[in-house]
Amino acid sequence: MPEELQTQPQPMRATMPEDGGGWRQIDAGPYLHVMFHPNRLGREPDGIERPSIVVAVAGKREQALRFDPFSMGSHYHIRPSLRGRQIPLWVEDGQKPLDIALAFFDKPLRFRGLLAQAEEDDVASKLDDADLARAARQILDLYDAAGHPPAG
């Protein structure tokens, strides 16, 4: 009797969100597509703020990186479609989760390292430090404009 083929559930593809619905496109230079939402799951009864930053290589729909600097349980993902696991953003007392996530943008070697782990080495080597710093500033400005206490 032949063995039945068992199909494994395929992971959901973590694709880039569309502009709108609270998502805003961030100018991060010609090689990246970055979107930011100041509270992507809305105001939940638990009081947790859920900002999110998603990063893809320009021309690709799949997320390479996602940062979820939530007010509780901050984390990030490298290639969320494939790996799916959360990596904690270690936030010390007095630090703001969004600042910790944006430190990756402000320290371009760290950001490039994450992209390399997402198997996007070619793009990582082409990034301009000024583009990443400008992206971080835009994200902070949008977060502040959404009525959150100033970060940074």
Protein Blocks (a to p, Z undefined) as FASTA:
>chain_A
ZZdddddddddddddddeeehiacddebjkbccdddfblnopafklpacdddddddehia
bdfbdcdddfehpacdehkllnopacdddddehiafklmmmmmmmmmmlmmmmmmmnopm
kmmmmpcfklmmmmmmmmmmmmmmnopaceZZ
